Amino acid sequence: MRIYYLEMTSPNSLSAKQQPRNFTVSEARVKQYQINRLLYQLVGEPWDWTDKLEHSDTQWRDYAERDELRTWLAYSQGSIAGYYELEKRANGDIEIAYFGLTPKFVSKGFGGYFLSHAIKSAWAWEGAKRVTVNTCSLDHPSAIQNYKARGFKVYREVHEIK
């Protein structure tokens, strides 16, 4: 497996996509760890996101209900279409910790705008100095192209044997 670490060092680097019809995004301002757990499973299942599957309720609460973590949900036609989490680091980095669309909304033309929204939200977080994200060869084949097309640059690449 190959892991790609990407960064954006200026909001001016963003090459944003326009919002598609029937697609909205809003922040989950009332934190409910159960929602983060559900979305992690729903979005991550096709891509083998397994790191957090065995976490207890307490671990999920401690993770998802921190001030340093914010969650946005995407909707289309009344259904949850995806989510992303932003995590603020002490050094001013804002990491797109998780990002993805639910299986029924993949390859519908939403990814470019949804990522643009995540990047704009990251830069809007007070104190943001850099936006980071990582992806790997197990993610959707278009993931890395979407990150690069929005303006991210790879700053590190790691080959991991699993």
N, C-alpha and C positions, 0 to 999 in steps of 0.2 A: 504494500500500500504506500502511496506517495501522498504526503501532507504538504499543502501549500499555505504559507502564511503571507497575507496580503495587507497592504496599508494604503491609506490616503492621508497625505500630510497637509492638504489645503482644501477647503470647501470649493474652491474654484476648479478643482480637478474633476468634479462630478459632471458626468455627461448624462443628464437625466432623461428619462423616458416619460412621455405623457401618460396621464391617467386613462386607462381603458374604461369603456362604458361598463356599467354594472359591476364595478369593483370599488369598494371603499375600505379605508383603514382607519382604525381608531385605537387609542391607547386604553388599556385596561387600568384605569386609575385606582380602582379598588382591588387591592392585591388579594388573590385567592390561589394559593399554591396548587389546588386541585386542577385549576384550569391549565396551569403550566405543565403539570404532569400529563393531563389528557392530550394537550397539543404536542408535547414531546413524543408521545406514543403515536398519535395519529399522523403527524408529519414525518417522523423519523423512522417508522416501521419499514418502509420500502428501502431505506438506506442503511439499515442495520445500526441505528442509534440504540446502543444498549447500555452505555455507561451508567445511566441513572435509573434503569428499570427496576432495580432492586432497592432503591432508596425508600426509607421509611417515611411516614407522614411528617415526622419531625425534621428529617433531612430536607424534604421538599419545602417545608415551611421556612426553614432557615435559609434555603437557597432563594426561593422565589419572592419572599416577602421583605427582602432587604431594601433599604433606600437606594443602594447602588445598582439595583436591577429594575428595569422597566420593560413592560410587555405591550406589544401592539398586536391586534387581531385584524385580519383581512376578511372581508365578507363579499360574497357574490350571490345574487339571487336569494338572499336570506340565509345562506349557509356560510359556515366558517370555511374560508378558502385558504387560510395560512396564518402564520404568526412569525414574529421575530422578537427577540429579547436583546436589549442593549445593557451592557454592564460597564459601569464607570470605574476606572482604576484610579488610584491615588496620584499617578503621574500625569493625569489628564487624558490618557487613552480612553476611548470609548470602543469597546469591543462589541461587534455584532456576534453575540454568544451563540444564538440559534436563529436560523432563518430558513423558511421553506413554505411550500404550498402543500395543501392536503392532496392526496392522490387523485381525486376527481378534478382538481384544478391545475394540475401540471400540464404544460404544453398548450395552454390556452391563451398565451400572450400576456400574462400578468406579471411574470417574474422581473422584467426590466423596470417596470414602474414600481413594483413592490420594493425592490432593492433600492431604487432611487429614494423612495419614501424613508426607508431605514437609514440611509446615509444622511439625508436632510435632518432627520430626527436626532441622529448622533451628533451632527455638527451644531444643532440648536441647544444641546445640553450644555449648560453653563460650565465653562472651564475646559471644554473640549479642545485638545491640541492635536490629536491624531485619531483616525478611525481605523480599526483593524478588524480582520475577519480571517478565518481559516477554513479551508475545504480540503477534501481528499479525493483520491481516485475512486472511492466507493460512492461518492455523492452523484447526483444527476450529472450526466455527461456535459450538459450545457452550463453547469454551475460556474466553473472557472472562467468560461468565456463571458458570462454575464458580469462577474466581478470586474474583469478587465475592461469590458465595454463601458462600465459605469465610471472607470477612472482609477481603480485599484491597481497597484503594482506589487508583484511578488517580491518580497524581501528575504524570504527563506524557504527552502524546500528540503524536506526530510524524507528519506526512504525508510519505512518501518516494516519489519517482517513480523507478521502476526501468525 
